[in-house]
Amino acid sequence: MATKNVIGFPLGGNKAHLRDRTLLIPEMNRTGANLLAATFRSFGVRARVMDTYKGLDLGKEYTSGKECYPCQVTLGDILHCIEKEKEDLGDSFNPADYIYFMPESEGPCRFGMYNKYQRIVLDSFPGLKELQILSPTNSDAYSLGDILAEHQEQDFRKTAYFSMVVTDILDRLLWKIRPYEREPGMTDAYMERSRRSVADTFEIYGRKKLFGKIMDKLEEIVEGAKSIVDPTIAPKPVVGIVGEIFLRMHDHANQDLVRVLEKHGAEVVNASLCEWVNYVSYDGLRQAKREFLLNLKQLRLEPLKASLRKMIGFGGDLLYKEWRQRKVYRRIRGLIDIPEDHKISHLEHSLKESDLFSFDLRTEACLSIASIIEFARGGYNGVVNVYPFTCMPSMATSAVVKPFLRKLRIPYLDVSCDSTIQPGREAAIRTFMYQAHQRFNQSQ
Ligand code: SF4
């Protein structure tokens, strides 16, 4: 499927020309966005990460308040970025020099509407019709065939996926080390430096897929991080975070949730970035299998062949991702005890066993509910579900898991976010952490 520029034209016309433009990447996960930009640069695409949260007022000005919060945040980011470019470049500013990267997703929730709504807003500014939006979609596993030369696409996808696994490893390392650091601020400073040096290695080695070189750098970072830990600090209650991916990952939008939990004595494990990316391939394979069986029943030969091709495509993609992820985790877990990431098939199995929800309903709810079951089995001392105010899949998660966790006496907290500062928020987190400490002490 061709990637569209959201005003209806395929973005594939003149690839060389497209590659001359600057690709603007919004920041969801700070590490992830920077590694992705470095990967793009490695493949010759001029890419950079936009400042985030500085344009929130603009985002709010051009939305009605009914949109999902991540839509407001990212709209503010692109408007702020353009405003700043205009200011810096003056008369030589040309909106046609930019492409804004905003992936989308099909399905019952509203993520697929962000780029369409943002297109309408951009079009309302003089000249910004020329600024294109690149919207790879989950229906073709986020193919980027229009911005990269055909022979590069496979390699790019492999390196981009690898950058996401490395992002998860760096995040897990941060959450493992920071609650036990020798001096406040050491981990943040160390991880900021590490993030930059890993991005440099991606820029140098990404295109050639010299992952061994990047792994060497990662190992060096892990070894260095171990020296930050104060071994006299006693273990702390472990709290798992699930929820909507943007809010889980975006520290400004979730009002520094991980840090606030740590301040009240938690060691945190947030669901990973790769979870969603793996789920996209898994869900694609699931849908293709269904189509295949239906076409087989009806003996429709051409559609049968098409669904078989899809099955092979999504299946191969999933196998590769799981293999790559396993390989990286095995090597890093040999150095430090960070939690393993779960397989999506395992999550579906847990969900079926519990009979709480179904993968047929899709969205992040099936991932969040299944992850909570895994947290409960893994002896976590509390669970937090973080999401944008009115987020549909996350509210479904909340409704389903509350009775389940109450029965198991596992503390649970919903953290619904918009841009307002809720006065009772910290008190709620403190109370939740008090319960998590009690549960932790009982299990000792
Ligand atoms: S997951 Fe929630 S926040 Fe994201 S698009 Fe869907 S409803 Fe909106």
Residues whose N, C-alpha, C, O or C-beta is under 5 A from the ligand:
A	BS01	SF4	C68 C109 R110 F111 E244 P388 T390 C391 M392 P393
